[in-house]
Amino acid sequence: MNENSFNQIKLKNNNEFGVNKLINKPWADKCACLPNEFIRGWLFSVCKPNERMKLNDHVVYDSDGVYPSSIVFTGEQLCQNDLDVIMMAYHYYRDKRLSDNVEVKLSKFCKDLKWLIKSGKKEKIYQALTRLSKAKIKGYISRKLTDKNYKIEFEFNLIQNLYFDEVDKSVSFNLNEKMKFFFLVMLDVYKERIEKS
């Protein structure tokens, strides 16, 4: 990568866009709390849990519009339950830095997802987090930041540094800082809505 590399954008724009904490993003009723590319693509498909396929460099999103983007996925096929779990994981980051570790009791995770607190449900959350920690996405996204167009390349796992505490029945994990670039366009849309209202 040249002048559009992640490191150069990070050093130049890390504080400028106010994206260190997801609380600065338009959450819940204001905007989708997942990047558009994740929702509009086939990252989280409709499949039966016992019929998941192993995918390798599978294109789940490809757009050649004004801001071209592409996401290639490797890992066990993700379904709607995995989407629920990762959205809740992102929700736990609303007042933290993406690189921070989050620790959550599985019983709280169940409660927040409005799943019945049973041992089977706790196990499903842990299995989903494990799948997400092995799920790798790579590709590029395009964004307009401070009136300049950037092509940002990435490669990382959806959940990082997953750890399960058997004694405390809790999980800890963190997200990759490169995720913040997926959210920047949402922040711009939110600002425009505020200015118009």
N, C-alpha and C positions, 0 to 999 in steps of 0.2 A: 504493500500500500504506500501511497505517496503522501501528499499534504492532507489527505482526508483520513489518515490513520486514526485508530481509536485513541492512542496515547496522545497525539497532538490535540485532538478534540477535547480529551479529558483535561489536559493541562490548561487549555485555553478557556474552556467553557464550564468547568466543573461547578463553580459557584455562580457563574453568570445566569444560568437557567434555573437555579434554585431547585435542583433535582436530587440532592443528596438524600432527602427523606421523601418517602412516598406520600407523606401527609400533604405535601405541596401539590399533589395531583388531584384532579377532580374525581373524587371517589363516589361510589354508589349511585345516588340519584342524579348526579351531574354527568356521569360518563361511565362507559364500561371500564371495569378495573383490570382488564387484561388488554394487551395490545391488540389492535384491529387484526393484525396478521395472524394472531393465534385464533381469533374467533372466526374470521372469514375463511381461513384455510382449513385443511383437514388434519390439523394437529391432534384434535380431540374428536375422534370419530364415533359413530354409533356402531357398537359391536357387542357381542355377548362376551362376558368376562372369560368364559372357558374356551373361547374361539379366537383369542388374541393372536395376531401374527407377529413374527419377528421381522422388523423392517430394517433395511440397510440402505442409507443414502436415498431415502424415499422423499420425493418432492411433495411437500404438504401445502406450500403456498408459492405462487409465482405471479407476479404482476409486472407488466411492462408499461404502466401508465406514466403519469407525470413524474411520480417518484417510484421508480422501479424497485422491487424487492423480491427476494427469494429465500425460502426456508427449506432446508433439507433435514430430514429426521432420521436418526438411527436409534433403535431400541425396541422394546416390546410395545405393541400397539396400545395407545392411550384411548380411554373411553370417557363417558360423561362423569362417572364417579371421580376419575382422576382430575377432571376439570373442576369439580366442586372442591376437591382437596387443595389444588394449587391456588384457586381463587381465595380460599380461606388463608392459605400460607401467605399470599400477598397482602391480605387484609391485616395480618399480624405485623406486617412491615410498615403500616401507614405512618408510624411515628418513629421509625428507625432508619438507619443507613442500610443500604442493601448488603454491605459487607458485614454488618453486625450479625451475631448469632442470636437466634430466637429459640427459646425453650418453652415448650407447651406440653402440659399433661394431656395424655390421650383422652381422658374423660372430658376435659374442657374442649378439645378439638371436636369430639362427638357432639357435645352440647351446642357449640357454636354452629355446627353444620346442621343442627336439629335432627341428628341421627339418634336413635335410641341407644343409651349407654349400655352396651352389652360387650362381652369379651370379643364376640365375633366382629362387631363393628369397629372396635379398637384395632383389631388385627387388620381389617380392611383398610383403615387409614394408614397404618404402618406399611402395608403392602403397596398402597398407592404412592406413598412418599418414597419407598424403595424404587419403584418403577420410574418415578420422576427423577430420582437421583442418578439413575442409569440412562435416562433419556437425553440424548445429545442433539442439539440443533446447531446448524451452521448455515452460513449464507451471508446475505447483505440486506440492509434496509437503506432507503433514501429518505432524508429529512431536509426540510428547509429550516435552518437555524440562523437567526440574526441576518436575514436576507441573503444567505448563501446556501447553496445546495451541497449536501454532503452525502457520500456513499460510505456507510459504516459497515465494515465486515465484522463478523463475530463467529465464535465457536465455543459453546459451553453447555454444561448440563443444566437442566431446568431447576433442580434443587442441588445444593452443594453441601458437602461435609455433614451428611446425615448421621446422627448418632442416637441410639435408642438406649435409654436407661431402664434396665429391667427392674431395679429396685423401686425407683420413683414412678415408673410407668409413664415416662415422658419422652418426647423426641426433641432434638435440637438440630438446627440446620441454618444455612444462610443462602442467599441468592447472589448471582453474579452482578457486579456493578455495571456491566455492559447493558443490563436490562433497562437502565434508565433512558437510554436513547430511544427505545421503543415507545416510551411514554411522552416524549417531548412534544410530539404533534398534538396529543390530547391536551396538554397544558395550554398550547396556543389556542386551540378551539375553545377551551373553557374561558380564557381571557377575552376572546372575541364576544362570547355570549354575555359576559358580565358587562362589557363596554356597551353592547347594544341594548341591554335591559335598563 
